[in-house]
Amino acid sequence: MDLITVREIRVASTRDEVVFAPGERPLGGGTWLFSEQQDGLTGLVDLTGLGWPSVTETDTALSIAATCTIAELSRLTPLVLRTGERGPSRGSQGGSPLFWQCANSLLASFKIWNVATVGGNLCVSLPAGSMTSLSAALDAEAVIWTTDGGERRVPVADFVTDVQSNVLAPGEVLRSIEIPRPSLTSRTGFRRIALSPLGRTGTLVIARLDATGEVVFTITGGTRRPVQLRFDELPNARALEQSVLAIGEWYSDAHGASDWRRAMSALLADELRIELEGIA
């Protein structure tokens, strides 16, 4: 929709230009900003002019820029970094299928995929934000530019604090997410359910089995914020069920009642437990 209150759009080309006057907000893809009326919005600061590389490999992590589009992210599959190699390699198993699975969970048109950004999906902070699901499940860190010219890091699992609420302070900008290399080579399982074939996520459960034997279940969509359940080894059915049912932050809206989401999360988590049991 037209944002008739916006009087100016500035394109930032340096970090010094990433400042916000009253009424200004950062602009990445803009798919949410332009989807509904934005009260009090008078200006936009376009971050795409900063020219951040969408994906950068380091010795310890895969860094994904906040301005990386969903389409670019989806094409990372099946790229997975291997220890001792400078570049990603094809044909490896591990966390890489999640890039496609989570991107596809958005159920958006190719037009949206080519504009919407990873950072925007995290910053809108909706329960069904599948980039939050992906990043949290792989123990990614959010790299945040602070207003004093520095940066701070927050686990993505802690970045979203409630429905459309996160840890960003006024004037701060999400710069990137960094996925640690070990998470990329972990075995993963994915389950998602919705009330209709093309419906918004009711709940989404991702399980990750690390080389150390640690197992992490990450639940999103059905909860108000990401919830992680960590076990030193694969839990038995009862221990896992009790842990899921003990979660107290279930979400209820037109896309699913909280009791249904709770029950489905327990069921999907157990399916993943059985799946990982076969490869542990």
ZAKERO-519400 format. One record per residue: z, y, x of N, C-alpha, C in turn; residue in one letter. Coordinates in steps of 0.05 Angstrom, whole numbers, plus 5000, padded with zeros to 4 digits. Layout:
<sites>
ZYXZYXZYXa
...
</sites>
This chain:
<sites>
500049765017500050005000500050255018m
499250475006499250735021502150835024d
502850915048505451035054505151335052l
505351445029504651725024506751915036i
509051815045511051995057510652025087t
508951865099508551875128506752115135v
507852285153506452525161505152495189r
506052315205505052285232505252005242e
503251915257503351655271502851715301i
504851645317504551685346504051415360r
502351415379501851165395503251195421v
505251025425506751035450505150895472a
505051025495503650895518505550845542s
507950965541510050925561512650885547t
514550775562517250735550518550995542r
518051205557519251465551518351565524d
516151465514515151555488516151385465e
517751175472518951005451521651125443v
521451345429523751485418523151545389v
525251565373524751585344526251835333f
524752015321525952235306526952135280a
528752285267529652205240527252145221p
527251915209525151835190522951685203g
522951645230520951495244521851205248e
519851025248520350735253518250635272r
518850415286516750285303514750145286p
512250135296510049995283508849795302l
508749545292507449325307504949255292g
505149035276502848965259502849125233g
505249185223505449345199505149195173g
504948925174504448785149506748805129t
509148825138511348875120511649165113w
511349345133511649625128509749725106l
507349625106505349715087505249535062f
507249365059507249195035508849305012s
510549505017512149624996512949905004e
513950044984514850314989517150325009q
517050515028519050535049520450805046q
522750805032524151045027525051185052d
524551445054525451605076523651585101g
521551435100519751405123517851645125l
517951785147516252015151514351985175t
514851795193513151765216513251485228g
511251405243511051145255510451185285l
511651005301511151005330509850735336v
507250745342505650495346506250385374d
507450145374508150015399505849865413l
503649825398501449665410500049815433t
500450075434499250235456500650185483g
502950055483504349995508502949775524l
501149625511499549425525501149185536g
503249105521504748875531503048615530w
503048465552501648205551502948025529p
501347895513502447735491504347515501s
503447375522504947155532505047175563v
507447145574507747155603509446915612t
508546785633510046555644511646655668e
514146565669515846605693516746335702t
518146335725519146075735521145945717d
522446105700524645995683524146005653t
522046145645521746185616518946255608a
518446235583515946335570516646585555l
515546805562516247065550514047135530s
514847185505512947255484513547535475i
511547715478511947995471512448025441a
513948225434514448285406511848345391a
509848445405507348525393505348295393t
506048055403504347825402503847755372c
501347705365500747645337501347355331t
501547295305502047015297499646845305i
497246955303494846805311494946725341a
495746915358495946865386498046655392e
500346675378502446475382501546205374l
500146185352499345915342497445775362s
495945935377494145815397495545715422r
498045755424499545655447499745345446l
499645235422499744945418497244815429t
497344595444499744465453500444525482p
500544785489501244855516504244835521l
504944695542507744655549507944685579v
509844835589510244855618511444605629l
510544525652511644295666513044395692r
515344285697516744365721515044325746t
515044535762513544525787510644625785g
509744685761507044785758507045075750e
505245225760505145515754503945565726r
502145405718500845455692501545235672g
501145305646501645105625499644875626p
500344645616498644415617498244305589s
496044175585495444065559496243775556r
496643695532497243415526500143335529g
501843525534504743455538506143455511s
508243305509509843305485512243495489q
513643555468515943725471515943935449g
516944175456517244385436514744515427g
512444465441510044605435509044565406s
509244335393508344325365509644525347p
512044615354513444815337511845075334l
510345145354508845405352506945395328f
505545185326503645155303505245115277w
507144935278508644875253510045115241q
511245275258512645515248510645735240c
508545765255506445965247505345895220a
504745635216503645545191505545565168n
508145585173510145615152509945885138s
508646075151508446345138506546335114l
504746135114502846105091501346365085l
500546505106499146755104496146725109a
494546915100491646895105491046955135s
488646885143487946935171487947235178f
487647405158487747685162490647765171k
492547655157495347705164496047595191i
495147345196495747215222494747385245w
492547515242491347675264492547945267n
494348025250495648285251498648265254v
499848095238502848065238503847975265a
506148075273507148025299509647855299t
510147725321512547565324515047735322v
515047965335517348145334517848255307g
515748315293516048425266517348225247g
516547965250517747755233520747735239n
521547755264524347745271525847985260l
524648215264526048465257526348505227c
524548405211524848425182527248255173v
527748035188530147875186530547755158s
528447655147528647505122529347215128l
530847075110531546795115529146625120p
526846685107524446515111522746595135a
523846775152522346855175521946635195g
519646515196519246275212519146325242s
518746575251518946635279521846635288m
523546705270526446675275527146385278t
526046215260526445925262525545815289s
523145885297522045785322523745875345l
524346135347525746245370528646135372s
529946125349532746025349532845735357a
530945575346531045285352530545225381a
529045395395528545355423530445515441l
532645605430534645755445533545995460d
531646135447530546375459532446605459a
532046785478533547035479531847265470e
532947445455531647695447532147905469a
530048015480530348225500530048495485v
532048655486532148905470532249145488i
530349335483530449585498532549765485w
534349865501536450035491535750325494t
537150505481536450785480537050925507t
538650805524539250925550537250855572d
535150715564533050635584533550355595g
535750225588536249955597535349745577g
536449505580535849295562538349115559e
538448975537540548775532539248525521r
540648305523539648055514541547925494r
540347815473541947685452540547425445v
542047205443540746955433539547015405p
537046915402535746965376537446845353v
538846625358540546515338542646705328a
543346915344545247115337543947385329d
541347395333539947655328539947735299f
539347545281539447595252542247545243v
543447745230546247725221546547675191t
544447745176544547705147541747755136d
541447745110538847795098537948085104v
535748115118534648375127536648535143q
538148405159540148535176540148405203s
540248565225540248445252541848625270n
541948555296543648685315542448945327v
539949015320538749245331540249505323l
541049665342542349915337540150125333a
540750355319538750565315537450645342p
534750645342533250725366532550495384g
533750265380533150035397530549895388e
529249755407526749625401526749345413v
525849155397525548875407523148875425l
523548805451521348805470520048525471r
521548315471520348045474522447835467s
521547595465523347365464522647185488i
524747065500524346895524525346615518e
523546425519524246145514524746005540i
527145895545527645765570525845515574p
525145465598523245255605524344975595r
526844905598527744645589527344605559p
527544815543527144785514524244715507s
522344805524519544745519518844455524l
520444315540519844035546521743855531t
523443955514525143795497523543665475s
524443445465523243315441524143465417r
522443505398523143655374522143515349t
523443575327522543485300522743715281g
521043715261520743945243520643835214f
522143965196522043905168522244175152r
520644195132520644435115520144355087r
521444495068520944435039520944705024i
519244705003519044934985518744834957a
519245004938519144924910516244874900l
514344984914511544934908509944904933s
507544784932506044724956505544974974p
505145204961504645444976506845644973l
509245544968511545714963512945804989g
514646004986516246095008518245875015r
518945865041520745655051523345645035t
524045405025526645365013528745315034g
528145135052529745095076528044975098t
528745025123527144935146529144835166l
528844585175530644465194529044375218v
529944455242528744365267530844235284i
530143995294531943845312530743845340a
532443875360531543875388533343685404r
532043505418533443315436532843395464l
534843495479534443575507534643345526d
533643395550533743185571536643115578a
538543295573541343235578542543055558t
541143005536542242845514543343015491g
543643275496544643455475542643465452e
543643475428541943495404542743745389v
540743905381541244155367539644155341v
541044195318539744225292539944525285f
537644645280537544925272536544945243t
538145075227537445105198536945395192i
534645445180533945715171532545695144t
531945925132530645925106532645875084g
534245665086536245615065538845755069g
539145875093541646015100541046315104t
543146475102542746765104542046855132r
542746685151542046735179541746465193r
540646455217540346195230543046065235p
543245805230545645645235544845415254v
546345385276545845165294548144975295q
547544725295549444505297548844365323l
550844355342550444245368552143995372r
550943785383552243535388551743445417f
553643335430553243235458551343005458d
551142865436549242635434548442615404e
546542445399545542425372547842335353l
548442495332550742425315550042195296p
552042075285551541875264551042025238n
550141875218549341995193551542155180a
553942035179556142175166557042425180r
557142425206557942655221556042885217a
553442815217551443025213551543135184l
551742965165551943055137554343235133e
556643165143558943325140558643605153q
557343605176556843865190555044045174s
552843925162551044085146552344185121v
553744015107554944095082557244285085l
558344305110560544485115559544775119a
556944815122555845085126556445245100i
557345495104558145655081556445895075g
554045895087552346135084549646075071e
549745915051547245845037546246075021w
543546085018542246315006541046234979y
541046414960539946344933538146574924s
535746514916533846704905531846564888d
529646694881527646574863526346334876a
526546304902525146084917527045844921h
529445854910531145624912534045694908g
535545524893538345564890539945464914a
542245584919543745514943544545224944s
545245104920546144824921543744634927d
541344704917538944554924538344574954w
538544814964537944854993539944705010r
542444695002544444555017543844255017r
543244144994542643854992540143785007a
538043945005535543895019535843915049m
537544105058537944135087539343885098s
541243775083542643525092540643295093a
538943275073536943065072534943085096l
533843325100531943365121533143325149l
535643415152536943375178537243075184a
537942915163538242625167535542495174d
533342595161530742485168530142545198e
530842775207530342845235532142685254l
534542625245536342455261535142185265r
534042075244532741805245530341815263i
528842035261526442065277527142085307e
529142245314529942265342531242015352l
532541865334533841615342531741415353e
529341435342527241255351526141315378g
526741555389525641625415527841685435i
530341685426532541755444532941545466a
</sites>
